[in-house]
Amino acid sequence: MAPGADTRSQDWGWRATAAATAAAAAILATVYVAQYGFDLWPCELCLLQRVPYFLIVVLGGLALMPAVDSRSRRIVLFHLAGLFLLDAGFALYHTGVEFHWWEGPIACTGGSARGISVNDLMGALGKPAHPNCDEPAFLFMGISLAGFNVFVALGLAGASLAAALRKAWWSQP
């Protein structure tokens, strides 16, 4: 290998992208273990928070391919940071709904029974119950899972943005 040539293990952008992608995959694995292993079933807002993580795993996975150059990978890291920020926004909204700081979606918080017919009620009896978005499934030290997700997603957004802005990248081809 020629002196100065980058390998994936020496490429800062590849390592940062791999770390962000692995973190998103670990978070998804954790929520599925909580769901299927500990019966902490997600509400609609919980499911919404998973979407950016799935997109991060797909986009980050594509950026880890050998054909992707360093500058393109840096652009992907900016996008990953944006997706982490989007997820932090979803999680903050969900946290506010859980702690009744603001109203949540009617379909997810129980809402009003006005306008529901007997046929609607009979149809709902055959469907599995979904948890309400305004009732935290789990609290640790007074913080819900959505609350923890706010901090985790903000931290990962900051780390991805810092990696994308790293000065060593500006000189790479």
Secondary structure, 3 states (H helix, E strand, C coil): CCCCCCCCCCCHHHHHHHHHHHHHHHHHHHHHHHHHHHCCCCCHHHHHHHHHHHHHHHHHHHHCCCCCCHHHHHHHHHHHHHHHHHHHHHHHHHHHHHCCCCCCCHHHHCCCCCCCCHHHHHHHHCCCCCCCCCCCCCEECCEEHHHHHHHHHHHHHHHHHHHHCCHHHHHCC
